[in-house]
Amino acid sequence: MFISVPRLCRVLQLTLAVIKPDAVAHPLILETLHEKILENNFIIIRRQDFIWKKEDSEMFYAEHSGRFFYQRLVEFMSSGPMQAYVLARDDAIRHWREMMGPTKVFRARHTSPDTIRGRFGLTDTRNTTHGSDSLESAHKEIKFFFPDFCVDRWMEEEEPLYRTGKVYYDPLKMIHALSIPG
Ligand code: CMP
């Protein structure tokens, strides 16, 4: 599947998207979310399965420690497999967050029933997906999941190639790559 060049005229931004254990447990939801990512013109730069220990959850969500939902959250995030993506697109952070909808599932169901959380979320904790909320957190969170991925280097060396070159989707690996010239 080739992405045409004119569509990719604005600078690409990276974000981290996580499909949480509640969604990964349901293959059809997982497949639908992957399709949604593709339909929304995200370029999938990395995609990997993860199973967290409780300590990983505690580290990732340290900013929420002390909140009433913290224990529930860290236990849930280490309760089963999840999938993390590094996604590229213009305005990727905002766009993915808009697709997810409100954090609180009960609110999402009322105000934004067509969003990911509105459709698939189970509870405010088991809310299907996560997405970085700023450039700074995207850097931090991508590094947390993919320590060998350097956002700054990718922006400098690869972003112009993905933006102006031909990009293809590898259906086996379920990620995008730059096409080999010729
Ligand atoms: P996420 O976008 O991953 O960021 C922090 C997570 O904390 C959030 O999704 C929810 O899973 C969880 N969370 C936030 N607010 C609440 C809440 N009020 N009750 C339970 N869990 C919450």
Residues whose N, C-alpha, C, O or C-beta is under 5 A from the ligand:
A	BS01	CMP	F69 L73 D124 T125 N127 T129 H130 G131
